[in-house]
Amino acid sequence: MDFNLEHSINQPVTIPKNLGVELYVKREDKIHAFVSGNKYRKLKYNLLEADKQGFKTLLTFGGAYSNHIAAVASAGNILGFKTIGIIRGHELESAVHNNPTLRFAKACGMRFKFVTREVYRTKTAPTFIESLKMEFGDFYLVPEGGTNTLAIKGCEEILHDEDAHFDYICCAVGTGGTVSGLINCSKPGQQVLGFPALKGDFLQKDISKFATKHHWALITDYHFGGYGKINTELIAFINQFKQRFAIPLDPIYTGKMMFGIFDLMEKGYFPKGSKILAIHTGGLQGIDGMNMVLKSKNLPLIE
């Protein structure tokens, strides 16, 4: 797959010496301008499989500001696949021009089918999938968020031999695919910490379906109220982090993870001398959409 990829680097983050730990950020967001971070990792082997099986069309699912929708649309455009997005929220059909994510996906050639939230909940039902095939013809199905066994295989390539000296590997968690891959490729003695971006205890079970090792834990205190929920404290942290370290964070995933890491460091969660690697999973395209929401609520914007 010709994405003109850049190799991600581990960027050091200067933190107060009294905390007694070291922090680095693996800049997976730098891999590609539009198919970045874990979205590239999850799509890599799925796209190879789609091509191997002779599929010409990719179909997937997502919401109004979905990083996954944007990445599938861009990857399809680059590699010559037609793309179809089943979008949660029937009301969005008349607002594509006002939505930066959907506008980008449409510019990449993605066709949309907007469905109600009630219908969207049936997205994995065989009858619904069959109705989509009747409407659109044959397609390669990429699940919402991209997580399946091939996605896990891609995410197992995030860590390299030079990362073996880190004691903690930290990652934001959405569907659980990325952190599962990290768990599987982590070294003995490393602890993998997942920071869920949404409420609910179902992730433990979902991750256990794919994870082959047991040295991992979920840190569930930093979801800020649920998926897509943020407040002025998180906005301020994201903006200050970018100003101090020249690393942009997205408000849905990496911002919450990094807020959690800093809070845990200050509380002494990590033993002195610990080396921490935080995975930047991309998602920066969602900032424009979040800023539209923040502006409508007269809240500070993400810089």
N, C-alpha and C positions, 0 to 999 in steps of 0.2 A: 504494500500500500504506500503510495507516494504522497506523504503528508509534509515533506520537507521538515522533519521533526528536529527539535533541538533537545539535547540531553539536559535533563533536570540537574540542578546543582543544589548542594546543601549550603544554604546561606546562614552564617552565624548571626545571632541576635544578642546584642550586648545587654546584659542584665546586671543588676547590682551584685557586687562580689559577695556581699554578706549572705545572699541566698544560697551560695555554695554549690550551684549546679550550672551546667552548660546547656544552652538551647540552640538548636539549629532548625531551619525550615527547609524542607525538600521542596524546591520550586517546581512542582509538577504543572503549575499554571503556565509555565514558560514553554511547555512542549510544543504547543501550537496555538495560534491566535484564536481559533474558534472551536477546535476539537481538543480541548485542553484537559489536563489533569486526569482524574479518574474516568472521565467520559471517553477519552481516547483509550485508556486501558480496558474499559468494559466493552468497547465497540470493536477493538482490534480483531479478536478471533471470531466474533460474530460476523463481521464483514467478510473475513476470509472464508468462513463457512458458507455464507450466502453466495459468494462468488463461485465457490467450489460446486455448490448444488445447482448453479445456473439461474439463480433468482435475479430478476431485474428490478424488483421493487422491495423496499423496506417499509414496514408498517410498525408504528409504535404509539405510545400513549403518554400524555403529560398534561400539566396544568398551564395556567396563563403565562408564567415566567420560567418555565421549565428549562434548566440547563441541558437536560437530556434531549428535549425537542430540538433545541438550537444545534446541539452537537450532531444529532442524526441528520438533520437537514443539511448542515455544512458538509459532513462526511459523504453523504449521498451525492451532493453537488460535485465534490472533488473527484469521487471515484466513478461517477456515471450511473448511480442507482437513482431510480425514481423513489420519492419518499412520500409517505402518507402519515399524517399526525391525527390521532383521535384525541380531541381536546376536551378536557373537563370544563363544562360551563357553556351552556347553549347561548347565553347572553353575549359571549365574546365574539360571536360570528359577525356582529355589526361594528366591532371595535378593534379589528385587526390593525388598522392604520394608526391607532393610538397606543398599541402595545409593542414595545421595542423587540421583545423576544419573538412574537409571532410575525411581526413585520420582517425581521431578519430571516426567519425560517421560510416565509413566503418568497422572499427575494432569492433564496437558495433553490426554489422550485418545489417546495413541499406543498402538497395538497392537504386541506384540512377537512375533517368531519367533526362538527361540534355536537356534543351530546350533553344531556342533562346530568347532573351529579348522580341521580338515581340510576340512570342507564350506565354511567361510568363505573359504578360499583360492580357491574356484571362483566367487566372487561375480560376476565379470564374464563368466563363460561363458554363451553364449546358451542352452544347455540349462537352466542353473540359473535364469536370468531367466524363461524360458518356464514353468518349473515354478512360479515365484512368481506369474505371471499366472494360471495354472490355479487356484492356491490362493486368491488375493486378488482376482482380477479385474483390470481395467485400472488402471494407475497411471502417474504421472510419476516417472521414475527420477532420483533425485539421487545422484551417486556418493559413495563414502566420502570424507569430508573436504570434499565439495562442489565439488571442483575440476573444471571443464570450461571450454569457451570462454565461456559466459555468466558463469561465476564470475570469470574473468579480467577481463571487461568491467566487472563491479562493482568489482573491486579497483583498476582503473585510475582510479577516482574518489576514492581515498583522499587523494592529493596535490592541493593547490590552488595557485593562483598565488602566494599568500603564502609558499609553501614553496620557492620557486625559489632563495632565497638560501642554502639549506643545501648543504654540500659532500658530506655523506654521509647516505644514507638507510639505516637499519638495521632489519631485520625478522627475527623468528623464522621458521623454515621447517619445515613438516610435509610436506604433499603438494606444495608448490611453487607453488600457485596464487596466493597473496597476493603473494609476492615477484615473480612474473612480471608481475602487474598493476602493481606499483610500478616495475619496470624499464621497462615500456611507457610509463608516464606521467611518468617522470622527465625532467628537463631536461638538455640538453647540459652537460657539466662536472660533473654529479653522479655520484657512485659509489654504487651500491646494494650493500649487504653483507647477505647472508643467513646466519643462524646456525641450522644444522640442529639439530633436537631429537632426532635419531636417527642411528645409525651407518649407513654405506653410501655408496657413490659414485654411486648411481643417480640422485640428485637433479639432478646436473649435466645429465644427458640429459633428464630430465623437464621441467626448467625451460626448456631450450633449445627444446622443442616449442612453448612459448607465448610466450617472450620475443622481442621484435622488435628489441631493442637489445643492445649488447655490453658496456656499461660496468657490469659487475656481477661479483661474486665470492662464493664461499661460504667462510665461516670455520668450519672443521670441528673445532675444538679444544674445543668447549664443550658437548658432548652428555652429559657426565657418565656415560658408559657405555652410553647408548642411550635409546630412547623410554621415558619413564616412570621412568627411573633418576635418583635424586638422592642426595645425601649431606648430612652435617651442615654442611659448609662452605656448600653452596648454600642450605640452610634458614636458616642464620645470616645470609647475605647478603640473602635475601628479607625477613626480619624487620627487619633493620637499615635496609634501603632504605625500607620502609614507615614506620618510625619517623622517619627523617630527612626524607623528602620527601612523606609522606602519599599515596603511590602504591602500591597493592597489586600484587603480581606473582604470576602463577601459576607453579607449579613445573615444568610440562611445557614451556612455550614461552618466555614473556616473562622469567621468572626467569633462565633460561640465557642468553638474549640479553643481558640487562642485565649479568649477571656478566661475560660476554665483553667487552662494550663497556668496562666499567670496567677490566678487566685490560689490554685493548689501550691504553687511555688512559695507564695507568701505565707501560706498556712503550714509550710513544712512537710507537705505530703511526700515530696521526693527526698530521699536520703542525701546527705551531703556527698558531693562528688559525682552525683548522677549526671549522665549525659542523655539529653532528651532530643529526639528527632520528631518534629511535627510535620505531617504531610499536608502540603497545600494542594487541595484537590481541585483548584480552579473555581469555576462558578461565577467569575467576575462579571459575565454578561448580565447577570440578574440585578446588578446595582442600579442600572437605569430604571428598571421597572419598580424596584423598591423605592427609589427617590420620588417617583410619581406618586406613590401611596403616601410617603412621608410629607410631601408638599401639600397634598390634599388635606392632611391633618394638621398643617402648620407646625410640623416637627422639624428639627435640624436634619440636614441632608448628609449623605455619605459622600465624602470628598473623593 
